[in-house]
Amino acid sequence: MPRGLDPRFAGTSQFSKIQTRVGLVLVATTLMLAVVMYAMQHSQSRQMEAMLRERALESQRVLGRILELRASGARNHADDYTRWDEFVEFVHTRDPEWAQINLTGGIPTFGLDVAWVLDARRQLVVGANPSAVPVLSRLPFTEQSLARRLAREPIGHFFASTQAGVLEIWTSSIQPSEDFKRSTPPAGYYVVGRLWTPERITELASVSAGDVRIVPASGLPAGVESRAETGRIEVRVPFPGINGRPVAGLEFSATFVEGRRINRVLKQSSMLAVLGAVLSLVLVWWAVTRWVARPLAAITRAMREEDATQLTREVHRHDELGEVARLVAQFFAQRDRLIEARKVAEDAAMAKSHFLANISHELRTPMHGILSFSRFGMRDAELATRSELHENFLQINQCGESLLTLLNALLDLSKLEAGRMSFAFSDVSMAQVVDVAADEFRSLFHEQMIELRVHEEPDLPPVVADRMRLIQVLRNLVSNAAKFTPAVGVVVIRLESAGDVQRVSVEDSGRGIPAGEEELIFNKFVQASHTNPRTSGGTGLGLAICREIVEAHEGRIWAENRLEGGARVVFEVPVAGPASAHESDADRESDAASKPGLNAKPIATSNMNQRWGRAA
């Protein structure tokens, strides 16, 4: 199936349906007028014989055209399928599921009964027999004879005689889609067949308005015969086999008794011919209006108004105009996707610009402190006391540590994205993790007049986790809660069991998270829209790294707004730990190499972070 089209709208035939419909109407009109005019000009026996001969030849052409139309679907199917890149890949992979879907399940839609696929050496790869006819479960000829035929003529059409009847066969070489001229060596060969069953012979007889039967190849005279005395015509079409010699034939016969009465009904026939021509012209006009003019008007209107909803009916048509309507609808859909993609790219560029401005400010502040205190020391080195110099060096050291912390955060981010971070898993008490993080912030909360409450479920079992990583996660969440909680507010840390996971939540009494941003704040370089990075600090990396750490533990983390006000950030880690915690070092390194970006190291929050009042 061609890529880029919705399979629900894909047509089952490749030739022009509109052309066929209009053509059939015109052919019917032409045949009717030809018969009437021929009857008017030949009233005698010789003329009747000539008319029968002409009618026989016409029937031969019509029969040939009918056979050609019946074969075109299978021929086009073989040609289209063998230009399909997935078919080329299948010859090499021999995927049974692909064969089941596209061969066994696909060929019946094209009126085919059997298919075989051969590789480049012309050896059988797979056969598809959806009709379950036992005779068709194997090739009706030897692989050697088929290989010789394919070597001589890879794209061909012939017949084979089987116990189930005559099998009509089409062959085509399997080529890449870009090889339109089929100039490269074939990747394989595709052989499809359609059995001439009694039902199909009956259907052909109904369409051709005569008797149709399959006759043996022996003594089969090709061509046409007509007998004026009986008004009977016969048309015989040989079926060439794999070696070019006929294996059977198709015989069409019909009797035209009206020829004997043609002189008596000449006038009536002339009038009927004129009436038929008028009706045919009306029918052609109606068909062209319905099948061509109206759909084109709808497509034009949709293009002019840029409204694909006006093509609701046209996209379900299985002809060229339906294809155009689907392409127009896909154009509008692709345009909308491109607009959305451009917006996403612009948002990403803006987020990175904000991050660069943020990180520049964060790096410049400690660097300014280093330069300032070093200038003080250089200027006052000769007059300053040792205590004053020690204070300058202490300030320089603290600024350097702050700068190092920021640089480490950037380095951790790069390692996180490259998937080179590792974890030290062991049995960890989540209560101790909560206590450590809470103790670090008690003095800060006291200074900011914020009440810190800790609620821990007792007697919780240890979890398999990286203790320092979880402390870093909780430290970041508590730091964020302190940052957004006003004075006289409350921050609550809860630890509880939730089945086979342990859940930690941090609640604040601040402004909460803007609606629709509960997931966005976990993206890299992103902060809540009401946050001012220059006053609140942070680079928009902390929550992103927290999410990576929690997901590396095979847990989950999310944020939500509390009904009573403020925000709540929750993370869960499984008690048994992640699967990687039970692997060997070699297995862990192999997993890290094959799954980059899963292991992450959180940004550390040092004493200098608290001194400068900033969190990652």
N, C-alpha and C positions, 0 to 999 in steps of 0.2 A: 504494500500500500504506500502511495507517495507520502513523504513526510510533510508535516505542516497542515494536514487536513483532518478535521474531526472524523473519526471512523464512522460515526452515525450517518454522515452525509456523503460518504464515498460511494460513487456509482459502481455497478457491477459490470459495466461494459464500457469500452473505450471509444467505440465509433459513435458518430453523431446520431443521437436519437432524433433530433429535430429534422435533420436531413433525411433520415429513414422515413419518418412519418410523412413529410411532404412528398418525398420521392415515391412512396407507395401509392399515394393519392394520384400523382401525375401518371405513374405507370398504369394504374387501373384505368384512368381516363384514356390514355393512349391505346391500350389494348382494346378497349371497347370500341373506340372510333375506328381502329384498324380492322377489327372484325366486321363492323357494319359496312365500311367502304369496300372491303374485299368481297363481301357477299353481293353487294350491289353490282360489282364489275364482273363477276363470274357467275353466270346463270346456267351454264351448260356443264356437261360432264367433265370435259377437259379442264374447264375453269374451276370446277369443283375439286378436281384432283390437285390442281395447282394450289388452290386455297388450303387444302388439307396438308399439302407438302409444306407450305409456308407456316401453317399453324403448328406443324410438327417441329419445324426449326425454331419457331418462336417458343414453343414449349421447352425445347432443348435449352434455349437461352434462359428462359425463366427458371427452369429446373437448375441450370448451372448457377444462376444468380442466387436461387434459394439455398443451394448447397454451399455457395460461397459465403452467404450471410450466416448460415448455420456454423460454418467453420471459422468465421472471422473472430467470434468471441473467444474460441479456444486458441486461435493463432495469436490474437492480441494478448491473451492471458500469458501464453508461453513467452512471447516477446517481452512483455512488461516485467514479468516475474524474474526473467533471467537478466534483466538490467538492474536488479535490486541488490544493493550492497549487502543487505542482511542475508540474501540467498548465497552470495559469494562467501560470506563468513560461515554460513551453515555447512557448506561443502567441506570446510576445514574442521569445524567444531563437531558437526554431526549431532547437534542438540536434539534429542528425541522430543522434547517439549515443543520446540519450534516446529518440528516436522508434524506433530500432532495438530497444532493450531493452524498452520499455514498450508499444509498439504492435505492431511486427512480431513481436517475441518474446513479447509478453504476451497478445494477444487470442486465440491458439489455445487457451490454457488455459481460456477461457470459452466454447469452442465456436463462436467467431466466425471468419469467413473474410476480412473486409475492414473497414477503418476509414478514415475521412477526418476531417481536422481543418480547420475554417474559422476565420478570424479574426473580429474584431468586426464587420467590414464584410461578413461572409458571403462572403468570397473564399477559395478553396481554398488551404490552407497545405501540407499533406502528405497523402499517402495510404499506407496500409499494406496490402499484399496478400501475406501469408505463404503462402497456398495457391498462389500463382503462376498463378492462372487468368487467361488473357489478357483475358477480357471484363471482369474486375473491376479491371483496372489503371486504369480511368477511371470517372467517375460514370455510372450508368445513365440519367441525365436531365440536363437542362441546369442549369448553375449558377444561372440566373435563376429557374427553377421551384423549385429547392431554396431559394434565398434568400427567395422569396415564402412558401414553406411555413414556414421558420424564423422569418420575421418575424411570421407569423400564429400559429404554434404551435411554440415552440422545443423543447418536450419532447413528442415524438410517436412514433407507431408506424404504419408503413405498409409497402407492398410495392412492388416494381418487377419488371417482366418483363425478363429478359436472355436472351441466346442460350444461356447455361449453365443457365438455369432461373429459377425465381422466387426473388428475393432479398428476405428479410425484413429490414426496416430499423428501427432505433431512433435517435432524435435526442435530444440534451440540450444545454442551454447550459452553458458552462464558467464557473463562479463561484468566488470565494474560499471557503475552508472555513468562515469565520465567517458567511457569508451563507446561513443555513439556508433562508430564505424566498425566495432568489433574487430579491431586490428590487433589486439593483444592476444596472447595465448589464452584459451578458455580456462576458467577455473573449474569447470565441470560441464555437464550436459543435463538438460531437463527434457524428459519424455512424458507426454500426457496422452491419454487415450479416451475415446468416447465409444461406447458399445452401441452398435446399431440394433437396438432392442425392438421387439414388435410394437411397443408403444410409440417409439420414435418414428418407425416406418409408417404407422397409422397416422401419426400427426403430420408427417410429410405428405401423405396422400390427401389428407384433408386440406392442407394448404395449397397443394398443387391441383386440386380438383380432378383427380384421376386415381388409377390403381398403381401402387408402387410395391415392388418386391425385390428381394435380393436374389440374384441368380448366380450359378457357379461360373467359374472363369472359363471352363472348357467350352469351346464353340460359341463364345460370346462375340457376336458381331457388333462393333461399335457404330454409332451413328443413329440415324432416324429412318423410320419406315412409315409409309402411309398407304392406305387402301381405300380408294374412292368408293368401291362397291359396298364396303361395310362402314365407311366413315371412321375407321379406327386408325389411330396413330400410335407409334411406339418409339420411345427414346431410350437408348441404352448408354450408360456411362460406366466405363471400366474403372475398377479400383486397383491402382498399381500397388504391388507389394514392396517389400524392403529392397528387393533386387531389381525393381522396375517392371517386372512382369505382373500381369493382372492376377489377383488372388480371388476376385469375385467381381460382381458388377451390379449396377442399379438399373432396373427396368421400369420405365414409366409408360403407362398406356391409358388411352381415353377414347371414348367413342362419341362422335358428334352427329347425332341423328337429326339435328336441326338442319343439316346441310341438304337433306332430301326435300325439305319443305321451304328452302330459302327463296325460291321464286315466288311462292305464294305470300310470303310475309315480307317481301322487299320493302314495300311502302311503310308497313308498321315498324320494321327494323330501322328504317331511316329516321322516322319520327322519334323512336326510342333512343337512337344514337344522339340526335340533337338534344333531347331532354336529358340524357345521361351526361352529355358534355356540360350542359348548363349546371346540372346538379353537382358535377365534379368541380367545376370552377367555383361554385358557391362553397363547396366543402373545402377546397384549397384556401379560399379567402378566409373562411371561418377558422381553419387550422392555423394559418399564419398569424391571424389576429390573436388567437388564444395562446398559442405556444411561443410566439416571438414578440409581437408588438407590445402586449401588456407587460410581460416580464421586463422587457427593455425599458419601458416607461417607468416601472417601479424602481429599477436599478438607477436610472438617470435621476429620478426624484430623490432617492436616498443619497446619491453622491452630491447633488446640489444642496440639499438641506443638511448633509452630514449627519444623517440619522439612520443607523443600521437597523433600528426596530421596524422600519418599513419593509424589510426584506424577510419577514417571518415566514411567509409562504414560499418565497423563491428559493431560500436556502435548502428546502427539502426536495427540490426538483432534482431528478437524476439525469440531467443533460448538461450541455455546455452553458446554458444561461444559469442553471443552478450552480454550476462551478464558478461562474463569474460573480454571482450573488454571494457565494461563500467567501470568495477572495475579497470582495468589498467589505463584508462583515469582519473578516480577519484583519483587513487593513485598519479599520477603525479600532478594533480591539488592540492591535499592535501599537497604534498611535497612543492610545490611552496608557498602555504599559510603558511606553517610552517616556511619556510625560511623568508618570509616577516614578520611573527609575531616575529621571533627571532630578526630581524633587528629593529622592532619597540621597542621591550623590551630593546635591547641594547641602542637605542637612548634615551629611557626614563631613564635608569640607568645613562647614561652619563649626561643627563640634571640635574638629582638630585645630582650627584656628583659635578657638577659645582655650583649648588645652595648651597650645604653644604660648599664648599670652599669660595663662596661669603659671605655667612652669617657669617661664622667664622671670616673672615676679618672684616666685619662690626661690629661684637660684640667685637672683640679684640681692635679696635681703641678707642672707648670711654672708655673701661675698662682700657686700658693703660693710658689714661688721668686721670682717677680717681685715679689709683694707683700712678701715678707720682706726681700729685698735693697733694695727701694725704701724700706722703713721704716728699715733700717739707715742708708741714705744720708741720709734726712731727719733722723734723730736725730743723726748724727755729722757732718753737713755742715760745721758751723763748726769742729770740732776735728780732723776726720780729715785726713790728708795726701792729696795728689793721687794718690799710689799706692794708698791705701786706697779712695778714691772710684773710681779707675779699675777696681779689682777688683770693686767693687759693680756698676758699670755693665757690666762684662764678664759678670758672673753674670746680670744682668737681661737682657742681650742674648742670652746662651746659652739662658736659659729662654724668651725670646720666640721664638727660632728653633725651639726644640722645640715650643712651642705652635703656631707657624705650620705646622710640618711635619704635626702632627696635623690642623689645620684643612684643610690642602691635601689630606690623605688623604680627609677627608670630602667636600671639593669634588670631588676626582677620582672618588669613588664616585658622586656625583650626576651628573657628566658621563658617566661610564661607563654608567649606567643610562639616560641620555637619548640616548646614541649620538652625542655631540658631540666625541669625541676623535679626533685625527688622528695619522698616523704619517709619519715622514721615512724613506722607504726608500732604500737605497743598497747598494753592495757592501760587505759586512762580513766580516771575518775572525773566525770563531768562536773561533779560538785566542786572538786578542787579547781578545775578550770574556771568555773564561775567565781569562786572565792578569790582567785588570783587577780582576775580582771576587775572585780569589784574593789578589791583593796587598793589597786593602782589608782583608782579614780576617786576614792573617798575624800582625800584632801582637796582635790580640784572641785568636787561637788560642794564641799563645805565652803570653799572660797566663793563659789558662785551662788550660794544659798539655794542649792538644789537638793532635795531629799532623795536618797538612793535606797530602794527597797529590794531585797533579795528573797525570793520564795523558791525553796528547793524541796522536791519530793524526797522523802527519806529512803534509805536502803536501796538506792539504785545500783545495779551492777555496773562494773566497768565496761567501757566500750573500747573496741580496737580502733585506734586513731593516732594521729600525730598530735601530741599534746601541744607543742609550741604553735603549730598551725591553727588549732582551734582557739588557743588563747589570742592569737593575732586576729582571728575572725571576731571573737567576742569583744576584744579591745576596740576594734574599728567600729563595731555597732554601738558600743557604749559611748565612745568618743563622739560619734554622730549624734546620739541622743542628747549628750551634754551640750553640743553645739547648737541644737535647735530647741532646747528647753529653756524658757525664760526663768528669771529668778523666782524663788518660792514655788518652783515647779516640782514635779515628781518624775523620777526614772525608775522603772520596775524591771528587774531581771527575773525571769521564771525558768525553772528547770523541772521537767516532768517527763514521765514515760508515756509513749504512745505506741503500744504494741511492741514490735521488734525494733523500734527506733527510740532515741531520746531526743526530746525537743527543747530548744532554748529559744526564748523570745525576749526581746528588749522593747519596752514600751516607753514612750515619752509623752509629755503633755504640751508639745509645741503646736506648730501650725498644721502639721500633717503633710501629706504628699498630694500635690495637685492631681486632680482626676485624670486618669489615663496615663499617668507617668509611673505607675507602680512597677511596671516591667522595665521601662526605659532607664531608670536610675541604676540598673545593674549593667548597663552597657558601658564600654570603655569611653572615656572622655566626656561622660554625661553627668550632669548634676541636675537637681530639681530646678524647675524654671523660676521659682521664687528665690533661689539661692544666689547671692552675690559672691562670686569666688574671691574677690579682692578683700571682702570684709569677713567672710566666714572661713576662708582658707580652703585647702583641698584642691586636688587636681582631677577629680572624677574617676580615680582609679580604684579607690578602696573597695567599694561594693562589687566592682567587676572582679577583683582578685578574690574577694570573699566567696563569690559564687563559684569561681574555679576551684577553690580549696574544698568547699562543701561538695561539689560535684565529683571531685577526685576521691572523696570518701563515699561516693555513691549515695549521697544524701541530696537534699534539695533546700533551697532558700527562697523566701518570698517576702514581699512587703505589702502592707495593707493599712488602711486608715481605721482608727478606733471610732466607734459610735459616739463615745463621750468626748472625743477630740484627741488630737495627737496621732502619732504613727506607731505602728508595730512592725518590727522586722523579726522574722522567725526562720530558724534553720533546724534541720533534722539530720542526724547521722545514725546509721544502723549500728546496733550493738555488736553484731558480728564483724563489722568493718567491711571494707571493700574487698573484692576478689583479689586485687593486687597485693593486699596485706598478707595473703597466705601463699604467695608465689616466692620462688627463689630470686636472688638478686639478678641472676642471668635472665630469668623470665621477665622480671620487671623492666630491665634495660631493653629487652627485645620489644616489650609492649610499648615502652616510651618512644622507641624509635619508629614503631609502626603506627602509633596514634599520637602524633604531635599535637600539643596544645591542651592535653588532658591534665598533666601535672602542673601545679602552679605554686609559687611561693608568695605568701602575703607580704604586704609592705609592713615593716616593723615600725611601731610607734615608740620612739625613745623618749627619755626625759626632756631632751631639747624640743621635741614636738610639743610637749605640754608647756614648756617655758615660752615658746613663741605662740602658743595658743592655736596650733594648726594640726589638722589630721589629714591623712591621705585621702 
